[in-house]
Amino acid sequence: MPPSGTHTHAEDTDATLRQALKAAQSEVEALRSELDETNRGVLALYAELEAQADELRQATELKSRFLAYMSHEFRTPIGSIRSISRLLIDRVDGPLTAEQEKQVRFIQSTSAEFDDMVNDLLDLAKVESGRVTIFPDWFKLVDLFSALRGMFKPVLTSPDVVLVFEEPHDVPPIFNDDRKLSQILRNFISNALKFTTHGEVRVSARGNADGTVTFSVADTGIGIDPAFHHAIFEDFSQVDSPIQKRLRGTGLGLSLSKRLAELLGGSVAITSALGVGSTFSVTLPARLATGDGPEPAEAT
């Protein structure tokens, strides 16, 4: 038996273990307290983000309602202005002087721009509110290109610019919404014709190995500085150039095209440089997955 007042090696070890355990328990408690505080912070952050998301949804819905309401309200006066200016140009109420005709044609072109903006605003409001319905069906590119060629034939007034539709080779029938695709291509072609003073606007399509089809509208126009490419598909985006100031647009057509392409399961892109023209493209699945039934029967 060890003398009184002395400690054995075992007792020293036991005391050391108890101290270590106590220190570990204190560290665990500190970590638990820190974790609880972090969890409370995360929960508060989630609550704040959810509140902000709800506010954003409400703001988006209000904006969409406002755009839809204003677009409908603008339609009647715009239609009246266009009808009256057309009657004046047709000399229904008598002859016009050269200056009067110039002013009436200015009214006519401005009201047409306004009408385009109202239509784009209304379409954007429908897209943002989820009120755009996709109607996929089988169609052939030769029919789509033929319809587009007929639409733009009356507006090809400059002998210095030609609109070319390449024959779509090796591209099978497509199952997608041809009306939405046509709207996208019309926006691309209209922009290309607007900003091309000499040369051509060429529309083409090619099939890709991943089951998609890329439609391209290439022009020999003024081109777009790469510095603007990141924002070109945003709402009200305008390229800063002399011809842009002279030929105003709505700044909504490309944004609308991007959103329509996304609804059709695809995407848009741009390749351009100043002075060498631009190529706008939209890539869509050749067979849109509807997710509401069996695969569609192949077109004949």
GIMOQUI-V952220 format. One line per field, one symbol per residue. ss: DSSP state (2 for helix, 1 for strand, 0 for the rest). Layout:
ss: ???
This chain:
ss: 000000002222222222222222222222222222222222222222222222222222222222222222222222222222222220000000022222222222222222222222222222220000000011102222222222222000000011111000000001110222222222222222220000111111111000011111111000000222222000000000022222000000222222222220001111110000011111111010000000000000
